[in-house]
């Protein structure tokens, strides 16, 4: 079982940037994939970005060109660089990963608030 801890959230003005980190309790090298999800108040959790074990990435349309995810296997950490942030990006951001058995694990989330 792997545990995730997100960090890097906070308050940022529209147009600003934040970098989220997701630190895993064990090696992420063997994980099938990892991803970022977000949940805004009174909305369902939605996928933001996925990075597969081989490094390929996929993004939700609403973040394409603004967000970039990456992973550092040596540090067992995944990142989400968020640029050109908009008020609509305000949400709790969750880190998630699936192991080789496709069991999904979640972090506790980190709040991102975009407001002036």
Backbone torsions as a table, in degrees:
resi	resn	phi	psi	omega
1	UNK	NA	137.1	-179.6
2	UNK	-114.4	143.5	176.7
3	UNK	-115.1	145.7	-179.2
4	UNK	-120.1	143.1	175.2
5	UNK	-130.3	117.4	178.8
6	UNK	-88.7	152.9	174.7
7	UNK	-153.7	167.1	175.7
8	UNK	103.0	-4.1	177.8
9	UNK	-71.4	172.0	178.9
10	UNK	161.5	-165.6	179.1
11	UNK	-99.5	130.9	-180.0
12	UNK	-141.2	150.1	178.3
13	UNK	-78.8	154.7	175.5
14	UNK	-53.8	137.5	-176.9
15	UNK	89.6	-9.6	-178.8
16	UNK	-82.9	-175.5	-176.3
17	UNK	-132.0	152.0	171.8
18	UNK	-142.8	153.5	174.6
19	UNK	-123.9	117.1	176.9
20	UNK	-92.6	147.0	175.3
21	UNK	-123.3	149.2	176.6
22	UNK	-131.6	106.2	-179.6
23	UNK	-95.5	129.9	-179.6
24	UNK	-97.4	151.3	-178.6
25	UNK	-78.9	-13.0	178.4
26	UNK	-146.6	178.5	-176.0
27	UNK	-58.0	137.7	177.3
28	UNK	-99.4	0.8	-175.4
29	UNK	-58.5	-37.7	-175.2
30	UNK	-92.0	0.1	179.9
31	UNK	-67.7	141.1	-180.0
32	UNK	-64.4	-47.4	174.3
33	UNK	-159.5	167.6	174.9
34	UNK	-135.7	156.8	-178.0
35	UNK	-157.2	167.4	174.7
36	UNK	-114.5	133.7	175.4
37	UNK	-124.9	163.0	175.2
38	UNK	-143.5	154.4	178.5
39	UNK	-140.3	117.4	176.3
40	UNK	-89.9	159.6	179.9
41	UNK	-54.5	131.9	177.3
42	UNK	63.2	21.1	175.8
43	UNK	-125.8	160.6	178.4
44	UNK	-78.2	154.8	176.5
45	UNK	-66.1	138.0	-177.8
46	UNK	-132.6	151.7	179.7
47	UNK	-75.5	135.6	177.4
48	UNK	-105.1	-51.0	-176.2
49	UNK	-157.8	150.4	177.9
50	UNK	-131.2	141.1	172.3
51	UNK	-128.9	123.7	-175.8
52	UNK	-85.0	169.4	-178.2
53	UNK	-57.1	-33.9	179.6
54	UNK	-80.1	-6.0	176.8
55	UNK	102.5	-8.7	179.0
56	UNK	-69.9	149.3	-174.5
57	UNK	-126.8	153.8	173.3
58	UNK	-139.6	145.9	-175.5
59	UNK	-131.4	148.9	170.8
60	UNK	-66.6	148.1	-177.1
61	UNK	-56.8	-34.3	-173.9
62	UNK	-74.3	-5.6	176.5
63	UNK	-120.8	-4.1	-178.9
64	UNK	-57.8	133.0	-179.4
65	UNK	85.6	-11.2	-179.4
66	UNK	-115.1	-36.7	-176.8
67	UNK	-109.8	146.3	176.2
68	UNK	-137.2	129.4	176.7
69	UNK	-108.4	148.8	179.3
70	UNK	-151.6	167.7	179.5
71	UNK	-140.2	145.6	176.2
72	UNK	-119.8	99.0	-176.5
73	UNK	-61.4	-35.9	-179.2
74	UNK	-63.3	-32.5	179.2
75	UNK	-98.5	0.3	-178.1
76	UNK	51.7	45.8	-175.0
77	UNK	-136.5	140.6	174.1
78	UNK	-114.9	149.9	-176.8
79	UNK	-127.2	156.0	171.4
80	UNK	-135.2	108.1	175.7
81	UNK	-88.7	120.9	-177.2
82	UNK	-116.6	118.0	179.5
83	UNK	-116.5	164.0	177.5
84	UNK	50.3	47.5	-176.2
85	UNK	-65.8	144.6	-178.0
86	UNK	-121.8	155.7	177.2
87	UNK	-53.5	-30.9	179.9
88	UNK	-68.5	-12.6	177.4
89	UNK	-83.2	-5.2	178.5
90	UNK	-61.9	123.7	-176.9
91	UNK	-177.7	171.2	166.5
92	UNK	-88.6	126.9	-178.6
93	UNK	-102.2	129.7	-176.8
94	UNK	-116.0	142.0	172.1
95	UNK	-95.5	142.6	-179.7
96	UNK	-146.2	154.7	176.9
97	UNK	-153.2	153.4	177.2
98	UNK	-118.9	138.6	177.9
99	UNK	-89.1	-172.4	-178.0
100	UNK	-65.5	-17.4	175.6
101	UNK	-94.1	6.4	-178.7
102	UNK	64.8	22.8	171.5
103	UNK	-78.4	135.1	-175.1
104	UNK	-102.8	138.4	178.1
105	UNK	-122.5	148.3	-176.1
106	UNK	-126.8	149.6	168.5
107	UNK	-87.0	-178.4	-176.3
108	UNK	-87.0	-13.2	177.8
109	UNK	95.7	154.4	175.5
110	UNK	-137.1	136.0	-175.6
111	UNK	-81.1	132.1	172.4
112	UNK	-119.7	123.4	179.1
113	UNK	-123.6	123.2	179.6
114	UNK	-111.2	109.3	-176.1
115	UNK	-159.1	153.8	177.3
116	UNK	-98.0	NA	NA
